[in-house]
Amino acid sequence: MRLNLNVPIAAQLRRLLARPLLLLSIVMPAMAGAEPRPDNMVYLRAIDPNIEQDIRYAGAHNFTGHPLDGYAAPECMLSLDTAKALSRVQTALQKQGYGLKVFDCYRPSRAVADMARFATEPGDPRKAEFYPRVDKQDFWHLGYVARVSNHSRGSTVDLTLTGPNALPADTWTPSAVQVDCTAPYEQRWHDGALDMGTGFDCFDERAHTANTTISALAKENRQRLGSAMEKEGFAGYSKEWWHFTYSAENSPKTVMDFPITPLTARDLLDSSHQLIVVTTKNWDDIQGTAQRYERDGNTFRKVGDGFAVVVGKNGLAWGKGPGNVEPVAGPVKREGDGKAPAGIFRLGTAFGYDTTAATKLPYLALTPTTECVDDSTSKHYNQLIDGAATVKDWNSAEHMRSESGYRQGIFIEHNTPASPASGSCIFFHIWRGPTSPTLGCTAMDPADISRLFDWLDPGESPLLVQMPEAQYEQLREAWKLPPR
């Protein structure tokens, strides 16, 4: 959680510790209230929901032992360019079998002040885990805490590396036994990440990026993470292996203090520049109409003509998207219910029988062993995997080359990351015909899905909005949806 510190302030802190009110006036200016969120600040979940999140300062599992001011939701927020760069890192790592988990992103200035208050007040509720060999009064001159944080500019992120050999994440409770963050990997807190030599926010020399006392495996993991981040323009910090700042020329320079609030449907739509709207006559209808839109200022304009689609054999039901969508009354989607999901969803990987495809979307060429796992007890639930190269822990899956409609398709990111039994393997794909429903996907004529292949651009944060007409009209104004 590195925050750039100037030397004069550090030299004064020891003398100021007896005067908490004066310290606060130095640590940060007084704030009259919450400021509005700038347009360039986005939710990482809206850009790439596949990056795992464990936002520590929204809860009590951090070095202060309490949620920090300004964290009203456990969400990662970053500048748009930083979020897109981080998504590129995730894509590159996934090709190698790894991934990212973020611990902190944008940090309101009031949270920085909260850290400062903690360092001047009595009590060390989490010392045994996070700073067993450091005194709170030394946080600043050791470089672990400072007066102004790059996190508050929206271009800095704290994160770790996930992978197939990581121990499963534990569920933290206040009663959890505190274990030194430098303890061996098997003994310290299991955060679901690979062995990085120490835990997150470990105020210790072993957390220094180039520390030589950690294991060879931990050094290798730090190098893998650092290399992947550097390739996309992130610079690390020598005293914290988890800390990276995006250093593009147009990176944000202003310190911000707007609070972090839950991701809403409106937030998702505001970040999107391509929209596909699918509506049906009612919850039970199997036929619908789709329309493409592109952003035009604060609204959307139609692109091309509408086209026919078919949905689940039992119609639609509210699904699980990335945002805090609070649906109006209606059925809720479950695994195997024969319903297509209603709500707002990101669009992910394109796939098909051809070796390559003319699309900007990431593309997966299906093989005879490509499967989509629909067994909710599997750790691969709701994922496209190579069944021949994956240790099998599922009893049910779709064999993708056995369905002719998957000659071209696009993964609809419903229930991503996956919750058990909430529904899986939802796609756009080719229909059997205009009156033949699906088991839960949205299907269309081959020419229409080919147009989607050509048009969709992941850089434009494309979204699917799908629901019955009445619900669409009910939510249209609040969500700033375009008229049908």
ABEGO torsion letter per residue (X at the ends): XBBBBBAAAAAAAAAAAABAAAAAAAABBBBAEBBBBBAABBBAAAABAABBBBBAAABABBAAGBBBBGBABBBBBBBAAAAAAAAAAAAAAAAAGBBBBBABBBBBAAAAAAAAAAAABBEBAAAAAABAABBAAAAAAAGABBABBAAAAGABBBBBBBBAABBBBBBBBAABBBBBAABBAAABBBAGBBBAGBBBGBBBAAABAABAABBAAAAAAAAAAAAAAAAAGBBBBAABAABBBBABAABBABBBABBBBBBBAAAAAAABABBBBBBBABAABABBBBBBBBBBEABBBBBEBBBBBBBBAAEBBBBBBABBBBBBBEBBBBBGAGBBBBEBBBBBBBBEABABBBBABBBBBBBAABBBBABAABAABGBBBBAAABBBABABBBBAAABAAAABBBBBBBGOBBBBGAEBGBBBBBBAEAABBBAGBBBBBAAAAAAAAAABBAAAGBBBBBBBAAAAAAAAAAAGBBBX
